[in-house]
């Protein structure tokens, strides 16, 4: 079967399709013992021998789809340059090589998906798909209606990035703190925290509760489960 090299690597669980493209450009992939650096190169997955760091790569036959309730204090990468714990340290009983779909900040809790399905990862992380991500944020103070509306309309952040329209509402508050439900579809670094700070309210706790129509429900912090067939089908049909 003829297939693009980066798609083959993604389907084999080496990395997402974007990351696989980087590996190719870095000269880390060979086909039939010839280093390939040209994106778009097609291979025959049945006959060609593909290697990554001199190790033969084969297509997965067993796709894994997991939902994890990430605790804070973990990074959402396969490895961390500062030797901080990663979410893969939590996954104990999966032999297949999996990786996170998207990211959550080190100090943010909540829902993150992991898989070895490169095509699905590419689809869910591509900006054009605009998949909603919902958070619960505890912030200092009580946002005014004007600030809430500014948040909904889009904010210019400190790096001149203009956020898209978002959803925000106050769930409850006391004299010192407010609990907000926030929905965005972008995924810039620390975006929810930066958006809240842009309207004058520092985040002291943040948890992602949903990706699209997938909700974390009663999944305990630090635990994970396999997605149901219905949930997998939903993601693939987004």
Buried (B, 14 or more C-beta within 10 A) or exposed (E): EEBBBBBBBBBBBBBBBBBBBEBBBEEBBBBEEEEBEEEEBEBEBEEBEBBBEEEEBEBBEEBBBBBBBBBBEBBBBBEBEEEEEBBBEBBEEBEEBBBBBBBBBBEBBBBBBBBBBBBBBBBBBEEEEEBEBBBBBBBBBBBEEEBBEBBEEEBEBEEEEEBEEBBBEBEEBEEEBBBBBBBBBBBEEBBBBBBBBBBEBEBEBBBBBBBBEBBBEEBEEEEBEEBEEEBBEBBEEE
